[in-house]
Amino acid sequence: MKNQAGFTFIELSVSLAIIAVLVMAIGTIFQTSFRGANLVEMRNTAANLNMAWQETLNTPAVCEKNFKGMTFRGYCQCGFDFHGCKFIL
């Protein structure tokens, strides 16, 4: 009998299966972290847009220029005058 160095087909198959499982687990972890990062970015963008909109409505010159004579339906929480706009409750 010859002394042959190397691995058998079964050993190689098992090691490749283990590596495949580890790669899939790591891929799932990265996918989850990227999804969470995107969610945080979208929330920050929404908050920034909300703040910009509130600043626009609270600037008399901008409000008067863009909304003069318009009628709004709804509930005004801040009690803002809207400078010539009608706010219908």
Summary of the structure (lengths in Angstrom):
residues: 89
radius of gyration: 31.1
end to end distance: 96.8
largest distance: 101.7
contacts: 160
relative contact order: 0.07
helix: 64%
strand: 7%
